Amino acid sequence: RFVPKRMVPFSFPLSKCALWDPVPMGDVIGAHITYYRSPKLSLVEKTLRLAYRHAKQNEKKSFSCFLLGTLAVDEDGEGVTLTIDRFDPGREV
């Protein structure tokens, strides 16, 4: 699925010395993960319960946290699986 309205161009931090020519060359291509692969999401129940408990205990309506995991290409090479297995509540400061 190619959704051009949601695509954003790559941008790199400014530097004094460039390692490549920044002038665009060639046709525009889609670099979205779903363009070439069929993604799957796997979430460990313990991680989900921990994040839910943290959200209920938090007094704010909105808070920041991290869900950590691994991204792997399937054996057949046709799909990718994102496995989320860790929760990090982050820091308030």
DSSP file (Angstrom, degrees, kcal/mol; ACC not computed):
  #  RESIDUE AA STRUCTURE BP1 BP2  ACC     N-H-->O    O-->H-N    N-H-->O    O-->H-N    TCO  KAPPA ALPHA  PHI   PSI    X-CA   Y-CA   Z-CA
    1    1 A R              0   0    0      0, 0.0     2,-0.6     0, 0.0    33,-0.1   0.000 360.0 360.0 360.0 120.7    0.0    0.0    0.0
    2    2 A F        +     0   0    0     33,-0.1    28,-0.0    32,-0.1     0, 0.0  -0.920 360.0 179.3-109.1 115.4    1.5    3.2   -1.1
    3    3 A V    >>  -     0   0    0     -2,-0.6     3,-1.1     1,-0.1     4,-0.8  -0.851   4.2-176.6-117.0  92.9    0.0    6.3    0.6
    4    4 A P  T 34 S+     0   0    0      0, 0.0     3,-0.3     0, 0.0    -1,-0.1   0.768  78.8  62.9 -64.6 -25.6    1.9    9.4   -0.8
    5    5 A K  T 34 S+     0   0    0      1,-0.2    -2,-0.0     3,-0.0     0, 0.0   0.794 107.4  43.6 -70.1 -26.2    0.0   11.8    1.5
    6    6 A R  T <4 S+     0   0    0     -3,-1.1    -1,-0.2     2,-0.0     2,-0.2   0.581  91.6 103.8 -93.5 -11.3    1.5   10.2    4.6
    7    7 A M     <  -     0   0    0     -4,-0.8    23,-0.0    -3,-0.3    -5,-0.0  -0.482  51.8-165.4 -74.2 139.5    5.0    9.9    3.3
    8    8 A V        -     0   0    0     -2,-0.2     3,-0.1     3,-0.0    -2,-0.0  -0.972  23.8-111.3-122.8 142.5    7.6   12.3    4.5
    9    9 A P        -     0   0    0      0, 0.0     2,-0.1     0, 0.0     0, 0.0  -0.335  35.7-102.2 -71.0 152.2   11.0   12.8    2.9
   10   10 A F        -     0   0    0     -2,-0.0     2,-0.4     1,-0.0     0, 0.0  -0.432  40.6-170.5 -66.7 145.7   14.2   11.7    4.6
   11   11 A S        -     0   0    0     -2,-0.1    -3,-0.0    -3,-0.1    -1,-0.0  -0.998   7.3-158.6-140.6 144.6   16.1   14.5    6.2
   12   12 A F        -     0   0    0     -2,-0.4     3,-0.1     1,-0.1    -2,-0.0  -0.861  32.4 -92.9-119.4 152.9   19.6   14.5    7.7
   13   13 A P        -     0   0    0      0, 0.0     2,-0.1     0, 0.0    -1,-0.1  -0.293  49.3 -98.7 -63.7 149.9   21.2   16.8   10.3
   14   14 A L        +     0   0    0      2,-0.0     2,-0.3     4,-0.0     3,-0.0  -0.393  48.7 175.2 -67.0 143.7   23.1   19.8    8.9
   15   15 A S        -     0   0    0     -3,-0.1     3,-0.1    -2,-0.1    -3,-0.0  -0.963  40.7-123.8-145.7 162.7   26.9   19.4    8.8
   16   16 A K  S    S+     0   0    0     -2,-0.3     2,-0.4     1,-0.2    -1,-0.1   0.780 100.3  42.8 -77.5 -27.0   29.8   21.3    7.6
   17   17 A C  S    S-     0   0    0     -3,-0.0     2,-0.4     2,-0.0    -1,-0.2  -0.980  73.0-153.7-127.1 124.1   31.1   18.5    5.4
   18   18 A A        -     0   0    0     -2,-0.4     3,-0.0     1,-0.1    -4,-0.0  -0.778   7.9-158.5 -97.6 139.3   28.8   16.3    3.2
   19   19 A L  S    S+     0   0    0     -2,-0.4     2,-0.3     2,-0.0    -1,-0.1   0.515  78.8  26.9 -90.6  -6.2   29.8   12.7    2.3
   20   20 A W  S    S-     0   0    0      0, 0.0    -1,-0.0     0, 0.0    -2,-0.0  -0.948  93.4 -88.7-148.4 165.6   27.6   12.7   -0.8
   21   21 A D        -     0   0    0     -2,-0.3    -2,-0.0     1,-0.1     0, 0.0  -0.702  32.2-154.1 -78.9 119.0   26.0   15.0   -3.3
   22   22 A P        +     0   0    0      0, 0.0    -1,-0.1     0, 0.0     3,-0.0   0.483  58.3 114.0 -77.2  -0.9   22.6   16.1   -1.8
   23   23 A V  S    S-     0   0    0      1,-0.1    -2,-0.1     0, 0.0     0, 0.0  -0.556  75.5-113.3 -72.4 127.2   21.0   16.8   -5.2
   24   24 A P        -     0   0    0      0, 0.0     2,-0.4     0, 0.0    -1,-0.1  -0.312  35.5-168.4 -61.4 141.6   18.1   14.3   -5.9
   25   25 A M        -     0   0    0      2,-0.1     2,-0.0    -3,-0.0     0, 0.0  -0.997  42.3  -1.3-133.1 137.6   18.7   11.8   -8.7
   26   26 A G  S    S-     0   0    0     -2,-0.4     2,-0.1     2,-0.0     0, 0.0  -0.197  96.1 -32.9  84.7-174.8   16.2    9.5  -10.4
   27   27 A D        -     0   0    0      1,-0.1     2,-0.3    -2,-0.0    -2,-0.1  -0.402  65.1-100.8 -81.3 157.8   12.6    8.8   -9.8
   28   28 A V        -     0   0    0     -2,-0.1     2,-0.3     0, 0.0    -1,-0.1  -0.607  42.1-169.9 -76.5 135.4   10.8    8.9   -6.5
   29   29 A I        -     0   0    0     -2,-0.3     2,-0.4     2,-0.0     0, 0.0  -0.907  25.3-108.9-125.0 156.1   10.3    5.5   -4.9
   30   30 A G        -     0   0    0     -2,-0.3   -28,-0.0     1,-0.1     0, 0.0  -0.678  25.9-177.3 -83.1 135.2    8.2    4.4   -1.9
   31   31 A A        +     0   0    0     -2,-0.4     2,-0.2     4,-0.0    -1,-0.1   0.094  36.7 130.6-118.0  20.5   10.3    3.3    1.1
   32   32 A H    >>  -     0   0    0      1,-0.1     3,-1.6   -31,-0.1     4,-0.6  -0.530  62.9-127.9 -78.4 143.0    7.4    2.3    3.4
   33   33 A I  H >> S+     0   0    0      1,-0.3     4,-1.6    -2,-0.2     3,-0.6   0.822 107.6  54.6 -62.0 -32.6    7.7   -1.2    5.0
   34   34 A T  H 34 S+     0   0    0      1,-0.2    -1,-0.3     2,-0.2   -32,-0.1   0.568  90.8  76.6 -79.3  -6.5    4.3   -2.3    3.8
   35   35 A Y  H <4 S+     0   0    0     -3,-1.6    -1,-0.2     1,-0.1    -2,-0.2   0.868 115.9  12.9 -69.8 -35.7    5.2   -1.5    0.2
   36   36 A Y  H << S+     0   0    0     -3,-0.6     2,-0.3    -4,-0.6    -2,-0.2   0.624 127.6  43.7-114.0 -20.5    7.4   -4.6   -0.2
   37   37 A R  S  < S-     0   0    0     -4,-1.6    42,-0.2    42,-0.0    -1,-0.1  -0.855  71.2-123.4-128.7 159.0    6.5   -6.8    2.9
   38   38 A S  E     -a   79   0A   0     40,-1.5    42,-1.1    -2,-0.3     2,-0.1  -0.909  37.4-145.6-102.2 111.1    3.5   -7.9    4.8
   39   39 A P  E     -a   80   0A   0      0, 0.0     2,-0.4     0, 0.0    42,-0.2  -0.425  14.4-167.5 -80.9 149.8    4.1   -6.8    8.4
   40   40 A K  E     -a   81   0A   0     40,-2.0    42,-2.9    -2,-0.1     2,-0.5  -0.983   9.2-148.1-130.7 145.1    3.0   -8.7   11.6
   41   41 A L  E     -a   82   0A   0     -2,-0.4     2,-0.5    40,-0.2    42,-0.2  -0.960  11.3-173.7-117.0 128.8    2.9   -7.4   15.1
   42   42 A S  E     -a   83   0A   0     40,-3.2    42,-3.1    -2,-0.5     2,-0.5  -0.989   4.5-172.5-123.0 125.1    3.5   -9.7   18.1
   43   43 A L  E     -a   84   0A   0     -2,-0.5     2,-0.2    40,-0.2    42,-0.2  -0.973  23.2-128.1-123.6 124.7    3.0   -8.3   21.6
   44   44 A V     >  -     0   0    0     40,-2.4     4,-1.9    -2,-0.5     3,-0.4  -0.519  17.4-135.9 -70.4 132.3    3.9  -10.2   24.8
   45   45 A E  H  > S+     0   0    0      1,-0.2     4,-2.6    -2,-0.2     5,-0.2   0.871 102.8  56.8 -59.6 -39.6    1.0  -10.2   27.2
   46   46 A K  H  > S+     0   0    0      1,-0.2     4,-2.1     2,-0.2    -1,-0.2   0.893 107.2  49.5 -59.8 -40.3    3.1   -9.4   30.2
   47   47 A T  H  > S+     0   0    0     -3,-0.4     4,-2.3     2,-0.2    -1,-0.2   0.908 111.0  49.2 -64.9 -43.4    4.4   -6.3   28.5
   48   48 A L  H  X S+     0   0    0     -4,-1.9     4,-2.4     1,-0.2    -2,-0.2   0.909 111.4  49.1 -63.9 -42.5    0.9   -5.1   27.6
   49   49 A R  H  X S+     0   0    0     -4,-2.6     4,-2.5     2,-0.2    -1,-0.2   0.894 110.9  50.4 -64.6 -39.9   -0.3   -5.7   31.2
   50   50 A L  H  X S+     0   0    0     -4,-2.1     4,-2.3    -5,-0.2    -2,-0.2   0.915 111.9  47.0 -64.5 -43.8    2.6   -3.7   32.6
   51   51 A A  H  X S+     0   0    0     -4,-2.3     4,-2.2     2,-0.2    -2,-0.2   0.896 112.7  50.2 -64.7 -40.2    2.0   -0.8   30.2
   52   52 A Y  H  X S+     0   0    0     -4,-2.4     4,-2.2     2,-0.2    -2,-0.2   0.922 110.8  48.5 -64.0 -44.6   -1.7   -0.9   31.1
   53   53 A R  H  X S+     0   0    0     -4,-2.5     4,-1.9     1,-0.2    -2,-0.2   0.906 111.7  50.0 -62.4 -41.8   -1.0   -0.9   34.8
   54   54 A H  H  X S+     0   0    0     -4,-2.3     4,-1.4     1,-0.2    -1,-0.2   0.901 110.2  50.5 -63.2 -41.3    1.4    2.0   34.4
   55   55 A A  H  < S+     0   0    0     -4,-2.2    -2,-0.2     1,-0.2    -1,-0.2   0.887 110.3  49.3 -65.4 -39.2   -1.2    4.0   32.4
   56   56 A K  H  < S+     0   0    0     -4,-2.2    -1,-0.2     1,-0.2    -2,-0.2   0.852 112.0  48.4 -68.8 -33.7   -3.9    3.5   35.0
   57   57 A Q  H  < S+     0   0    0     -4,-1.9     2,-0.3    -5,-0.2    -1,-0.2   0.722  91.8  95.5 -78.4 -21.4   -1.5    4.6   37.9
   58   58 A N     <  -     0   0    0     -4,-1.4     5,-0.0    -5,-0.2    -4,-0.0  -0.530  64.9-152.8 -74.7 133.4   -0.4    7.7   36.0
   59   59 A E  S    S+     0   0    0     -2,-0.3    -1,-0.1     3,-0.0     2,-0.1   0.751  71.5  83.7 -77.9 -25.0   -2.4   10.8   37.0
   60   60 A K  S    S-     0   0    0      1,-0.1     3,-0.1     2,-0.0    -2,-0.1  -0.442  76.8-135.7 -78.8 152.8   -1.9   12.5   33.6
   61   61 A K  S    S+     0   0    0      1,-0.2     2,-0.4    -2,-0.1    -1,-0.1   0.856  94.5  36.3 -71.9 -34.8   -4.1   11.8   30.6
   62   62 A S  S    S+     0   0    0      2,-0.0     2,-0.3    -3,-0.0    -1,-0.2  -0.960  70.4 162.8-122.9 136.1   -1.1   11.6   28.4
   63   63 A F        -     0   0    0     -2,-0.4     2,-0.3    -3,-0.1    29,-0.0  -0.965  31.8-116.5-146.2 162.4    2.3   10.2   29.2
   64   64 A S        +     0   0    0     -2,-0.3     2,-0.3    25,-0.1    -2,-0.0  -0.781  38.8 151.1-102.9 145.4    5.4    9.1   27.4
   65   65 A C        -     0   0    0     -2,-0.3     2,-0.4    25,-0.0    25,-0.1  -0.944  35.0-118.4-157.0 174.9    6.8    5.6   27.4
   66   66 A F  E     -B   88   0A   0     22,-3.2    22,-2.9    -2,-0.3     2,-0.5  -0.983   9.5-161.9-125.1 134.6    8.8    3.1   25.3
   67   67 A L  E     -B   87   0A   0     -2,-0.4     2,-0.3    20,-0.2    20,-0.2  -0.982  22.2-164.3-110.1 121.3    7.8   -0.2   23.9
   68   68 A L  E     +B   86   0A   0     18,-2.3    18,-1.9    -2,-0.5    17,-1.8  -0.799  23.1 124.9-111.4 147.5   11.0   -2.1   22.9
   69   69 A G  E     -B   84   0A   0     -2,-0.3     2,-0.3    15,-0.3    15,-0.2  -0.903  48.0 -80.0-170.2-161.6   11.3   -5.2   20.7
   70   70 A T  E     -B   83   0A   0     13,-2.2    13,-2.8    -2,-0.3     2,-0.5  -0.926  20.9-146.6-127.2 149.7   12.9   -6.8   17.7
   71   71 A L  E     +B   82   0A   0     -2,-0.3     2,-0.4    11,-0.2    11,-0.2  -0.973  25.6 175.5-115.6 124.5   12.2   -6.6   14.0
   72   72 A A  E     -B   81   0A   0      9,-2.3     9,-3.0    -2,-0.5     2,-0.4  -0.976  30.3-124.7-134.0 144.7   12.9   -9.8   12.0
   73   73 A V  E     -B   80   0A   0     -2,-0.4     7,-0.3     7,-0.2     5,-0.0  -0.707  39.3-111.5 -83.0 135.0   12.4  -10.9    8.4
   74   74 A D    >   -     0   0    0      5,-3.1     3,-1.4    -2,-0.4    -1,-0.1  -0.178  27.2-107.2 -63.3 160.4   10.3  -14.1    8.0
   75   75 A E  T 3  S+     0   0    0      1,-0.3    -1,-0.1     2,-0.1    -2,-0.0   0.840 120.5  52.3 -60.2 -35.3   12.0  -17.3    6.8
   76   76 A D  T 3  S-     0   0    0      1,-0.1    -1,-0.3     3,-0.0    -2,-0.1   0.585 107.1-127.7 -79.1  -7.9   10.2  -17.0    3.4
   77   77 A G  S <  S+     0   0    0     -3,-1.4    -2,-0.1     2,-0.2    -1,-0.1   0.501  84.3 102.9  78.2   3.4   11.5  -13.5    3.0
   78   78 A E  S    S+     0   0    0    -41,-0.1   -40,-1.5    -5,-0.0     2,-0.3   0.646  79.5  28.2 -94.1 -16.9    7.9  -12.2    2.3
   79   79 A G  E     -a   38   0A   0    -42,-0.2    -5,-3.1    -5,-0.0     2,-0.4  -0.880  62.0-136.7-140.0 169.6    7.1  -10.6    5.6
   80   80 A V  E     -aB  39  73A   0    -42,-1.1   -40,-2.0    -2,-0.3     2,-0.5  -0.967  13.8-152.0-127.0 146.8    8.5   -8.9    8.6
   81   81 A T  E     -aB  40  72A   0     -9,-3.0    -9,-2.3    -2,-0.4     2,-0.6  -0.979   1.0-159.1-123.2 125.8    7.5   -9.5   12.3
   82   82 A L  E     -aB  41  71A   0    -42,-2.9   -40,-3.2    -2,-0.5     2,-0.6  -0.918  11.7-166.7-101.6 115.4    7.8   -6.9   15.0
   83   83 A T  E     -aB  42  70A   0    -13,-2.8   -13,-2.2    -2,-0.6     2,-0.6  -0.911   3.0-162.1-107.5 112.8    7.9   -8.5   18.4
   84   84 A I  E     +aB  43  69A   0    -42,-3.1   -40,-2.4    -2,-0.6   -15,-0.3  -0.846  26.9 151.1 -96.3 118.9    7.4   -6.1   21.3
   85   85 A D  E     +     0   0A   0    -17,-1.8     2,-0.3    -2,-0.6   -16,-0.2   0.366  49.8  59.1-131.7   3.5    8.6   -7.7   24.5
   86   86 A R  E     - B   0  68A   0    -18,-1.9   -18,-2.3     2,-0.0     2,-0.4  -0.991  54.4-157.8-139.5 147.4    9.7   -4.9   26.8
   87   87 A F  E     - B   0  67A   0     -2,-0.3   -20,-0.2   -20,-0.2   -39,-0.0  -0.986   7.3-176.3-123.8 131.3    8.1   -1.9   28.4
   88   88 A D  E     - B   0  66A   0    -22,-2.9   -22,-3.2    -2,-0.4     3,-0.1  -0.971  14.4-159.6-128.2 114.7   10.1    1.2   29.6
   89   89 A P        -     0   0    0      0, 0.0   -25,-0.1     0, 0.0    -1,-0.1   0.651  34.3-150.0 -69.1 -12.6    8.1    3.9   31.4
   90   90 A G        -     0   0    0    -24,-0.1     2,-0.4   -25,-0.1   -25,-0.0  -0.275  25.3 -61.8  76.6-166.3   10.9    6.4   30.7
   91   91 A R        -     0   0    0      1,-0.1   -27,-0.1    -3,-0.1    -3,-0.0  -0.911  25.1-139.5-121.7 148.2   11.7    9.4   32.9
   92   92 A E              0   0    0     -2,-0.4    -1,-0.1     1,-0.2    -2,-0.0   0.803 360.0 360.0 -73.7 -29.6    9.6   12.4   33.8
   93   93 A V              0   0    0     -3,-0.0    -1,-0.2     0, 0.0    -3,-0.0   0.390 360.0 360.0-102.7 360.0   12.6   14.8   33.5
